[in-house]
Amino acid sequence: MDRELISTSKFLSLVLRHHPEIIGISLDEQGWVEIDVLLAAANRSGRKLTRSLLDRVVRENDKQRFAISADGTKIRANQGHSIEVDLGLQPAQPPELLYHGTVARFLDAIRASGLQPGSRQYVHLSPDVETARKVGQRRGRPVILVVESGRMWQDGHAFYRAQNGVWLTDSVPAKYLQFDRCRAE
């Protein structure tokens, strides 16, 4: 993705996941905002944003962070919100193993408390090691944790699969993490 697309993706993440108020918009209960409202507000706030650029970001974002409604009039982030939204996701049975990318400096806290959502609504889990590696490397040399998601599911923990394939859960207690199998990538 080129610089303009990356910059626009970061801007959209900020306003659609965390702080819509900084450009004077509100998201509905499911996290949607009318595209025309978003474009007007972005441009009023000094951010040049066109429908064609918005469509390119949605289409070309490697993590598929955003979705456009079926009628093409609204946009929302697929997951990663720090504000309360109801994505309308139904519980789904996860695969036996999922993965979480992090860095070594967080391992002691994870061993003590498991994976917590922090400021987000959910803990994000990857369906494969490569995706987890990409997530972890944003903060340094990645460490990949193996999550016993099948066992969690059997024990009554809920999982949700976001539109972009990311698995979401409220938290991952440390007993479901395979630290002996964690790998520095």
N, C-alpha and C positions, 0 to 999 in steps of 0.2 A: 504494500500500500504506500502511496506517495505521501509526502509531508502534509499536504492539504487534507487528505483523507484521515490521516492519523490525528491531526489537530482537531478536525471536526468530530471524529469519533470520541476523543477525550472530552470535548465540549458537550456532546450529547450525553455521554456517561454522567457528567457532572449534573446536568439539568434533568435528565430522565431517571436517574438513580438516587441522587442525593439532595440537590438544591434547586428545584424548579423555581423557587422564589427569586433567585438572583437575576432572572430575566423577566420576572413578573407573570409567570404562568402557574397554573395549578394542574395537577394530574387528577384524573378521576380515581375511583376506588380500586380499579384494576390497573392503574399506572398509565393509562392512555391519555394522550393529549391530541387535539385536532392539529393536523400538520400545518394548516394555514395559520393557526394561532401561534404555533411554535416558530414558524418562519418569520412572521411579523414581529414577534417579541425578540427573537435573536437579532434581527436587523435593527430594531429600535435600540437594542443594547450595544450596537456597534459590531456585532458578529455577522459578517456577510455569509448568508446561508440561502441557497436556492433549492428548489425541489429536486433538480437534477443532481446536485451535489449530495443532498440527503439520500436520494435513491441509490447513488453510487456507494455511499458509506454503508448502508444497510446491505446491499448486494455483495460488496467486496470485503467486508469485515471478516477476518479469518476466524474470529470467535463467535460470529453471528450474535452479537450483543443486542441487536435491535430487531423489532418486528413491525411490519406495517399491517394494519387491519385488512381483512378480506376485501372490504370495499374501497381500500386505498386512501381513506381520509384521516386515519389516526396512526400514531407511532407510539411505541413504548420500549423500554428495556426488557429483555427476556429474563433477567435475574440480576442479583447484585445490589438490590436496593438497601439503603440505610433508612429509608422512610417506609412507613407502613403502606403496603399495597397488597391486594389479593389478586394474584396472578391466575386464579381459577384452576390451579393444578390439582389433579386428583392423585391420591396416594397410588404408588406403583411399586411393584416388586423389583428391587434392584438386582443386578448380577451378583454373584457370590462375592466378588472382590471389586472394590473401587479404589481410587488412588487420590492422594492429596499432595500437592507440591508445596513445599515450604523451604526454609533455610535452617541451618544447624543452630543458629542462635535462639530459635524458638522451641527446640526439642525438649529442654527441661520443663518448660511451662506446659507443653503438650503432654509430656509424661505424667505430670501432676494433675492436670485438669481435662485432658482430652482435647478435642477440637471444639472450639466455641465460635459462635458467629461474630463475636466482637460487635462492631457497629452495624453489621448487616443483619438481615432477617434470618438467614440460613447459613449453614456451613456448606461450602461448595466442594463437590467431589467430581473427579474426572473419571471417564469410563476407560481410559487407557493411560499407560505410563508416559507416553510422549506428550499428551496434553497436560498432564500433571507437571512434567518437566518444564514446559513453557510457562506455566503459572508460577512455579517456584523460582525460576530464573529472573523474574522481575525484580527480586530483592537480593540477588546474589547467586552463589553456587547452589543449585537446587538439591534438596533432599526429598526423596519420594517416600511417602508413608503408604503402607498397604492397609486398607480398611476392610474389615470383615463385615461387609454390608449384608450379605446373606444371613449371617448369624444375628445381626442387629434386627433385621426384618422379622426373623423367626421369634425374636424376643420382644416384638411389639413396637419397634421404632418405625416411624413413618418416613417414607422417602417420596420425593417428587422429582419428576424429570422435566426440566425446563425445555422450552421449544428448541433451544440450540444444543440439547444433549447433555447439559450439565446436570448432575444429580444434586439435589438439595435435601438437607435434613436439619433438624433443630440443633443437634450437637452430636458429637461422637465421643462417648466415654472412652477413656484410655484402654479399657479392657478389650476393646474391639480393634485396636491398632496393633499391627505387627511391627514393633520397633526393631526386632532382630532381622527383619527383612528390609528395613528402610535402607535406601541407597543414596549416596551422594552421586549426583550425575555430573 
